[in-house]
Amino acid sequence: MLDLNNTSTGVDVVDATSGVEPQCATALLSANHNRTAMAQLKRQLRHRTITLRQLLEQPPPEIHAQMTLDVLSWAPGVGRVRLQALNFRGARTGEVNLARPLGDLTVRQRQWLIGQLADQR
């Protein structure tokens, strides 16, 4: 069995990490909350209880750090080919870069995306 208190440097390993432990626990709780929220959003999109339009108009804080391309890919009917074409149009016109986090997009950029997705249906 490994003895964490017996080190060759004389520093107590448990004491050295005791100040970090609450921070790690907080980070894990936050990450788990975000993962759960994303899974719930994906499920709601798949079951069509929310629309991609609703998600883009008012993105929840849990998905602000997610890449826009990833969030769009969660929706049914939005596949790789459609996303590539949308990203190409957005980059060509200078409207939006889908490789940016969703939270970094302006209201105008999100409205452009909503319009583009509605036009393709």
TORTI-40272 format. One line per field, with one value per residue: residue number from 1; x, y, z of N, C-alpha, C in turn. Coordinates in nm, 2 decimals. Each point is the difference from the previous one (the first is absolute). Example, Ala and Ser with C-alpha at 12.3 -4.5 7.8 and 13.67 -1.06 7.14 Angstrom:
BEGIN
i = (1; 2)
nx = (1.32; -0.04)
ny = (-0.57; 0.11)
nz = (0.78; -0.07)
cax = (-0.09; 0.09)
cay = (0.12; 0.11)
caz = (0.00; 0.00)
cx = (0.09; -0.08)
cy = (0.12; 0.11)
cz = (0.00; 0.08)
***
This chain:
BEGIN
i = (1; 2; 3; 4; 5; 6; 7; 8; 9; 10; 11; 12; 13; 14; 15; 16; 17; 18; 19; 20; 21; 22; 23; 24; 25; 26; 27; 28; 29; 30; 31; 32; 33; 34; 35; 36; 37; 38; 39; 40; 41; 42; 43; 44; 45; 46; 47; 48; 49; 50; 51; 52; 53; 54; 55; 56; 57; 58; 59; 60; 61; 62; 63; 64; 65; 66; 67; 68; 69; 70; 71; 72; 73; 74; 75; 76; 77; 78; 79; 80; 81; 82; 83; 84; 85; 86; 87; 88; 89; 90; 91; 92; 93; 94; 95; 96; 97; 98; 99; 100; 101; 102; 103; 104; 105; 106; 107; 108; 109; 110; 111; 112; 113; 114; 115; 116; 117; 118; 119; 120; 121)
nx = (0.08; -0.04; 0.11; -0.10; 0.01; 0.05; 0.07; 0.08; -0.09; -0.07; -0.06; -0.09; -0.02; -0.06; 0.09; 0.08; -0.09; 0.01; 0.08; 0.03; -0.02; -0.03; 0.11; 0.07; -0.05; 0.02; 0.12; 0.01; -0.05; 0.08; 0.10; -0.04; -0.02; 0.11; 0.07; -0.06; 0.03; 0.12; 0.01; -0.05; 0.08; 0.09; -0.04; -0.01; 0.12; 0.05; -0.06; 0.07; 0.04; 0.13; 0.01; 0.07; -0.10; -0.08; 0.08; -0.01; -0.14; -0.01; 0.13; -0.02; 0.03; -0.06; -0.05; 0.02; 0.06; -0.12; 0.07; -0.02; 0.11; 0.05; -0.03; 0.04; 0.11; -0.04; -0.04; -0.11; 0.05; 0.09; 0.04; 0.10; -0.07; -0.11; 0.07; 0.06; -0.12; -0.06; 0.10; 0.00; -0.14; 0.00; 0.09; -0.07; -0.12; 0.08; -0.10; 0.04; 0.07; -0.04; 0.13; -0.08; 0.02; -0.10; 0.06; 0.09; -0.10; -0.01; -0.09; 0.07; 0.11; -0.06; -0.05; 0.12; 0.06; -0.09; 0.03; 0.13; -0.01; -0.08; 0.09; 0.07; -0.10)
ny = (-0.12; 0.11; 0.04; 0.08; -0.04; -0.11; 0.12; -0.01; 0.10; -0.08; 0.03; 0.03; -0.10; -0.06; 0.05; -0.04; -0.10; 0.02; 0.10; -0.09; -0.09; 0.10; 0.05; -0.12; -0.01; 0.13; -0.02; -0.11; 0.07; 0.10; -0.08; -0.07; 0.11; 0.04; -0.11; 0.01; 0.13; -0.03; -0.10; 0.07; 0.09; -0.09; -0.05; 0.12; 0.02; -0.12; 0.03; 0.11; 0.00; 0.02; 0.11; -0.02; 0.05; -0.07; -0.10; 0.04; 0.02; -0.10; 0.00; -0.11; 0.05; -0.11; 0.06; 0.10; -0.09; -0.06; -0.07; 0.11; -0.05; -0.02; 0.12; 0.05; -0.07; 0.05; 0.09; -0.06; -0.06; 0.02; -0.04; -0.08; -0.04; 0.00; -0.05; -0.08; -0.02; -0.01; -0.07; -0.06; -0.01; -0.04; -0.08; -0.05; 0.00; -0.06; -0.08; -0.12; -0.03; -0.11; 0.03; 0.11; 0.03; -0.07; 0.01; -0.02; -0.07; 0.10; 0.09; 0.09; -0.05; 0.00; 0.13; 0.03; -0.07; 0.06; 0.12; -0.03; -0.04; 0.10; 0.07; -0.08; 0.02)
nz = (0.00; -0.07; 0.07; -0.01; 0.13; -0.05; 0.00; -0.10; -0.03; 0.08; -0.12; 0.08; -0.08; 0.11; 0.08; -0.10; -0.01; 0.13; -0.04; -0.08; 0.09; 0.07; -0.05; 0.02; 0.12; 0.02; -0.05; 0.08; 0.10; -0.04; -0.02; 0.11; 0.06; -0.06; 0.03; 0.12; 0.01; -0.05; 0.08; 0.10; -0.04; -0.01; 0.12; 0.05; -0.06; 0.04; 0.11; -0.05; 0.13; -0.05; -0.06; -0.11; -0.05; 0.08; -0.03; -0.13; 0.01; 0.09; -0.04; 0.06; 0.12; 0.02; -0.11; 0.07; 0.06; -0.04; -0.08; -0.07; -0.06; 0.12; 0.05; -0.11; 0.02; 0.11; -0.09; 0.00; -0.11; 0.09; -0.12; -0.02; -0.11; 0.07; 0.10; -0.09; -0.06; 0.12; 0.04; -0.12; 0.00; 0.12; -0.03; -0.11; 0.06; 0.09; -0.01; -0.01; 0.10; -0.06; -0.01; 0.02; 0.13; 0.03; 0.12; -0.09; -0.05; -0.09; 0.04; -0.07; 0.05; 0.12; -0.03; -0.04; 0.11; 0.08; -0.06; 0.01; 0.13; 0.02; -0.07; 0.07; 0.08)
cax = (-0.08; 0.07; -0.01; 0.01; 0.07; 0.14; 0.06; 0.14; 0.03; -0.04; -0.12; -0.12; -0.08; -0.14; 0.00; 0.03; -0.11; -0.13; -0.06; -0.05; -0.11; -0.13; 0.00; -0.03; -0.14; -0.08; 0.02; -0.07; -0.15; -0.03; 0.01; -0.11; -0.12; 0.00; -0.03; -0.14; -0.08; 0.01; -0.07; -0.15; -0.03; 0.01; -0.12; -0.12; 0.00; -0.03; -0.14; -0.07; -0.07; 0.05; 0.05; 0.13; -0.03; -0.01; 0.13; 0.09; -0.04; 0.04; 0.08; 0.02; 0.15; 0.08; 0.05; 0.07; 0.14; 0.00; 0.02; -0.13; -0.01; -0.04; -0.14; -0.09; -0.01; -0.09; -0.14; -0.04; -0.01; 0.12; 0.11; 0.13; 0.00; -0.07; 0.08; 0.11; -0.05; -0.04; 0.12; 0.06; -0.07; 0.03; 0.14; 0.01; -0.06; 0.05; -0.11; 0.02; 0.09; -0.06; 0.10; 0.00; -0.09; -0.14; -0.01; 0.07; -0.08; -0.09; -0.14; -0.01; 0.05; -0.09; -0.11; 0.04; -0.01; -0.14; -0.06; 0.06; -0.06; -0.14; 0.00; 0.04; -0.10)
cay = (0.12; 0.12; 0.09; 0.13; 0.09; -0.03; 0.05; 0.02; 0.14; 0.04; 0.08; -0.08; 0.01; 0.03; 0.14; 0.08; 0.01; 0.02; 0.13; -0.01; -0.09; 0.06; 0.06; -0.11; -0.04; 0.10; -0.01; -0.13; 0.02; 0.09; -0.07; -0.09; 0.08; 0.04; -0.12; -0.04; 0.10; -0.02; -0.13; 0.03; 0.08; -0.09; -0.08; 0.09; 0.03; -0.12; -0.02; 0.12; 0.07; 0.13; 0.02; 0.06; 0.15; 0.04; -0.02; 0.10; 0.13; 0.01; -0.11; -0.01; 0.02; -0.13; -0.03; 0.12; -0.04; -0.10; 0.05; 0.02; -0.11; -0.12; 0.02; -0.02; -0.14; -0.07; 0.01; -0.09; 0.06; 0.09; -0.09; 0.05; 0.07; 0.13; 0.08; 0.05; 0.10; 0.11; 0.06; 0.06; 0.13; 0.10; 0.05; 0.08; 0.13; 0.07; 0.01; -0.08; -0.11; -0.11; -0.06; 0.08; -0.04; 0.05; 0.11; 0.11; 0.05; 0.11; -0.03; 0.01; -0.13; -0.11; 0.02; -0.04; -0.15; -0.04; 0.02; -0.09; -0.14; 0.01; 0.01; -0.13; -0.10)
caz = (0.00; -0.02; 0.11; -0.05; 0.10; 0.01; -0.12; 0.01; 0.02; 0.14; -0.01; 0.02; -0.13; 0.03; 0.04; -0.11; -0.09; 0.07; -0.04; -0.14; 0.00; -0.02; -0.13; -0.09; 0.02; -0.07; -0.15; -0.05; 0.01; -0.11; -0.13; 0.00; -0.02; -0.14; -0.08; 0.02; -0.07; -0.15; -0.03; 0.00; -0.12; -0.11; 0.00; -0.03; -0.14; -0.07; 0.02; -0.05; 0.10; -0.03; -0.14; -0.01; 0.00; 0.15; 0.06; -0.05; 0.05; 0.14; 0.04; 0.14; 0.03; -0.01; -0.13; -0.06; -0.03; -0.11; -0.14; -0.07; -0.10; 0.08; 0.04; -0.12; -0.04; 0.09; -0.05; -0.11; -0.13; -0.02; -0.01; -0.03; -0.12; 0.02; 0.09; -0.08; -0.09; 0.08; 0.04; -0.12; -0.03; 0.11; -0.02; -0.13; 0.01; 0.11; 0.10; 0.13; 0.00; 0.09; 0.09; 0.12; 0.10; -0.02; 0.08; -0.06; -0.12; 0.03; -0.03; -0.14; -0.05; 0.03; -0.08; -0.14; 0.00; 0.01; -0.14; -0.10; 0.03; -0.04; -0.15; -0.06; 0.03)
cx = (0.09; -0.02; 0.02; 0.07; 0.15; 0.06; 0.15; 0.04; -0.03; -0.13; -0.12; -0.09; -0.14; -0.01; 0.02; -0.12; -0.13; -0.06; -0.06; -0.13; -0.14; -0.02; -0.03; -0.14; -0.09; 0.00; -0.07; -0.15; -0.05; 0.00; -0.11; -0.13; -0.01; -0.03; -0.14; -0.09; 0.01; -0.07; -0.15; -0.04; 0.01; -0.13; -0.12; 0.00; -0.04; -0.15; -0.09; -0.09; 0.05; 0.05; 0.14; -0.02; 0.00; 0.14; 0.09; -0.04; 0.03; 0.08; 0.02; 0.15; 0.08; 0.06; 0.07; 0.15; 0.01; 0.02; -0.14; -0.03; -0.06; -0.15; -0.10; -0.01; -0.08; -0.14; -0.03; -0.01; 0.12; 0.12; 0.13; 0.01; -0.07; 0.08; 0.12; -0.04; -0.03; 0.13; 0.07; -0.07; 0.03; 0.14; 0.02; -0.06; 0.05; -0.10; 0.04; 0.11; -0.05; 0.10; 0.01; -0.09; -0.14; -0.02; 0.07; -0.07; -0.08; -0.15; -0.02; 0.05; -0.09; -0.13; 0.03; -0.01; -0.14; -0.06; 0.05; -0.06; -0.14; -0.02; 0.03; -0.10; -0.10)
cy = (0.12; 0.09; 0.15; 0.10; -0.02; 0.04; 0.02; 0.14; 0.05; 0.09; -0.10; 0.02; 0.04; 0.15; 0.10; 0.02; 0.03; 0.13; 0.00; -0.08; 0.07; 0.07; -0.11; -0.05; 0.09; -0.01; -0.12; 0.02; 0.09; -0.08; -0.10; 0.07; 0.04; -0.12; -0.05; 0.09; -0.02; -0.13; 0.03; 0.09; -0.08; -0.09; 0.08; 0.03; -0.12; -0.04; 0.11; 0.07; 0.15; 0.01; 0.06; 0.15; 0.05; -0.01; 0.12; 0.14; 0.03; -0.12; -0.01; 0.02; -0.13; -0.03; 0.12; -0.04; -0.10; 0.07; 0.00; -0.12; -0.13; 0.02; -0.02; -0.15; -0.09; -0.01; -0.11; 0.07; 0.09; -0.10; 0.07; 0.08; 0.13; 0.10; 0.06; 0.11; 0.13; 0.07; 0.07; 0.14; 0.10; 0.06; 0.09; 0.14; 0.08; 0.01; -0.07; -0.11; -0.11; -0.06; 0.08; -0.06; 0.07; 0.13; 0.13; 0.07; 0.12; -0.04; 0.00; -0.13; -0.12; 0.01; -0.05; -0.15; -0.05; 0.01; -0.10; -0.14; 0.00; -0.01; -0.14; -0.11; -0.01)
cz = (0.00; 0.12; -0.05; 0.09; 0.00; -0.14; 0.02; 0.02; 0.13; 0.00; 0.01; -0.12; 0.03; 0.04; -0.12; -0.09; 0.08; -0.03; -0.14; 0.00; -0.02; -0.14; -0.11; 0.01; -0.07; -0.15; -0.05; 0.01; -0.11; -0.13; -0.01; -0.03; -0.15; -0.09; 0.00; -0.08; -0.15; -0.04; -0.01; -0.12; -0.13; -0.01; -0.04; -0.15; -0.08; 0.01; -0.04; 0.10; 0.00; -0.14; 0.00; 0.00; 0.15; 0.06; -0.04; 0.05; 0.14; 0.05; 0.16; 0.03; 0.00; -0.13; -0.06; -0.04; -0.11; -0.14; -0.07; -0.10; 0.08; 0.04; -0.12; -0.04; 0.09; -0.05; -0.10; -0.13; -0.03; 0.00; -0.04; -0.13; 0.01; 0.08; -0.08; -0.09; 0.07; 0.05; -0.11; -0.03; 0.11; -0.01; -0.12; 0.02; 0.12; 0.12; 0.13; -0.03; 0.10; 0.09; 0.12; 0.10; -0.01; 0.08; -0.05; -0.12; 0.05; -0.03; -0.16; -0.07; 0.02; -0.08; -0.15; -0.01; -0.01; -0.14; -0.10; 0.02; -0.05; -0.15; -0.06; 0.02; -0.11)
***
